[in-house]
Amino acid sequence: MIWLLLACDPAPAWTYEQAFDGAFEKADANADGSLDRGEWGTSSHSVPRLSDVDQNGDGQLDRAEVQAATLAQDPLTFGGAEQPPAFTDLNADVYHPRPRAERIVHDLLVVLSDELEATGGVPLSTERIDAAARTADLASPETQEALTTLRRGLLGAGLGFPEGLVP
């Protein structure tokens, strides 16, 4: 048994960069060395908005930007994702850092804002989305103002907007 321990290299056999390479290359469908909006959005779980991760503002995510965003996230709630397994009422606060009503407002605004950004429109800032979400109320002035902005942008881009959200 001791010879096994002596034969082991105390230095790790991998680095974060090496562990990350396969995942990045798989996501980089066109093999151009960066992720565009389409490649970034094909993840099997919820991810942060591209504009929040794109540190240099070029509309593409290079390996360093994706790695920095990945390592900065809490693995249980990456980009707000709800990661099963074993979700119960006992661990709900671990999986959902926001109360349910706040999550509903937040997720609605993020989805609509991302849709607007995908058409070339200006998305809502993360700060504005969070401020509206903290009210946990679709009828609050902050949420209604954000929804009105999104409605104007989406309808202006020729897209639909869910009925009944704004008067």
C-alpha positions in Angstrom: 0.0 0.0 0.0 2.8 2.4 0.9 4.4 2.0 -2.6 1.1 3.2 -4.1 1.3 6.4 -2.0 4.9 6.9 -2.9 4.1 6.5 -6.6 1.4 9.2 -6.5 2.4 12.6 -7.7 1.4 15.2 -5.1 0.8 17.8 -7.8 -2.7 17.8 -9.4 -2.8 16.1 -12.8 -5.1 18.8 -14.1 -5.7 22.6 -13.9 -8.9 24.5 -14.1 -8.0 25.4 -17.7 -7.5 21.8 -18.7 -10.8 20.8 -17.1 -12.6 23.6 -18.8 -11.2 23.0 -22.3 -13.5 20.1 -23.3 -16.7 21.9 -22.2 -15.7 25.1 -24.1 -14.8 23.3 -27.3 -18.1 21.4 -27.2 -20.0 24.6 -26.8 -18.0 26.3 -29.6 -20.0 24.6 -32.4 -18.4 26.6 -35.2 -14.9 26.1 -33.7 -13.9 29.8 -34.1 -12.5 30.0 -30.5 -15.4 32.1 -29.1 -19.0 31.7 -28.2 -21.6 33.8 -29.9 -25.2 34.3 -28.6 -26.5 31.1 -30.2 -23.7 29.0 -28.8 -23.9 30.5 -25.3 -27.7 30.0 -25.2 -27.6 26.2 -26.0 -26.5 25.2 -22.5 -28.6 22.6 -20.8 -29.1 24.9 -17.8 -29.8 28.6 -17.3 -26.8 30.8 -17.8 -26.1 34.5 -17.1 -26.9 36.9 -19.9 -24.2 37.2 -22.6 -24.0 40.9 -22.1 -23.3 40.4 -18.3 -20.4 38.0 -19.1 -18.9 39.8 -22.2 -16.2 41.8 -20.4 -14.8 43.4 -23.5 -18.2 44.1 -25.1 -17.4 42.5 -28.5 -20.6 40.4 -28.5 -18.5 37.2 -28.3 -17.3 35.2 -25.3 -13.7 34.1 -25.4 -12.4 31.2 -23.3 -11.2 33.6 -20.5 -14.6 35.3 -20.2 -16.5 32.1 -20.0 -14.1 30.6 -17.5 -14.2 33.7 -15.3 -18.0 33.7 -15.3 -18.2 29.9 -14.6 -15.7 30.0 -11.7 -17.5 33.1 -10.2 -20.8 31.4 -10.0 -22.2 29.4 -7.1 -22.4 25.8 -8.5 -25.8 25.3 -7.0 -27.3 28.4 -8.6 -25.2 29.1 -11.7 -26.9 31.9 -13.5 -30.0 31.5 -11.3 -30.4 27.9 -12.5 -32.4 25.5 -10.4 -30.1 22.5 -10.3 -31.8 19.3 -9.2 -31.4 16.7 -7.6 -33.2 16.3 -4.3 -35.0 19.6 -4.2 -37.3 19.7 -1.1 -38.9 22.4 1.0 -36.0 21.9 3.5 -33.3 23.1 1.1 -35.4 25.5 -1.0 -33.4 28.5 0.2 -30.2 26.9 -1.1 -31.7 26.3 -4.6 -33.7 29.6 -4.6 -31.9 32.5 -3.1 -34.9 34.7 -3.9 -38.4 34.3 -2.6 -40.8 32.7 -5.1 -42.7 35.9 -6.0 -39.4 37.8 -6.6 -38.1 34.9 -8.8 -41.2 35.1 -10.9 -40.8 38.8 -11.6 -37.0 38.4 -12.1 -37.3 35.5 -14.5 -40.0 37.2 -16.6 -38.0 40.4 -17.0 -34.8 38.4 -17.8 -36.5 36.3 -20.5 -38.2 39.4 -22.1 -35.0 41.4 -21.9 -32.9 38.7 -23.5 -35.5 38.4 -26.3 -35.2 42.2 -26.9 -31.4 42.0 -26.9 -31.5 39.1 -29.4 -33.2 41.4 -31.9 -30.5 44.1 -31.5 -32.4 46.1 -28.9 -31.0 47.4 -25.7 -31.8 45.0 -22.8 -32.7 46.1 -19.3 -29.7 46.4 -17.0 -29.2 43.8 -14.4 -29.6 46.5 -11.7 -33.0 47.6 -13.2 -34.2 43.9 -13.3 -33.1 43.3 -9.8 -34.8 46.5 -8.5 -38.1 45.5 -10.0 -37.7 41.9 -8.9 -37.1 43.0 -5.3 -40.7 44.4 -5.2 -42.0 40.9 -5.9 -45.0 42.5 -7.4 -46.0 42.7 -11.1 -48.1 45.7 -10.4 -45.3 47.8 -8.7 -44.3 51.0 -10.4 -40.7 49.6 -10.9 -41.9 46.4 -12.6 -44.6 48.2 -14.7 -41.9 50.7 -15.9 -39.6 47.9 -16.9 -42.4 45.9 -18.6 -43.5 49.0 -20.5 -39.9 49.6 -21.7 -39.7 45.9 -22.8 -43.1 46.0 -24.5 -42.2 49.1 -26.5 -38.9 47.6 -27.6 -40.4 44.2 -28.5 -43.4 45.5 -30.4 -41.1 48.0 -32.2 -39.0 45.0 -33.3 -42.1 43.3 -34.7 -42.3 40.8 -31.9 -45.2 40.0 -29.7 -45.6 40.8 -26.0 -47.7 38.8 -23.4 -51.1 40.3 -23.0 -52.3 41.6 -19.6 -48.9 42.4 -18.1 -49.1 46.2 -18.7 -52.3 48.3 -19.0 
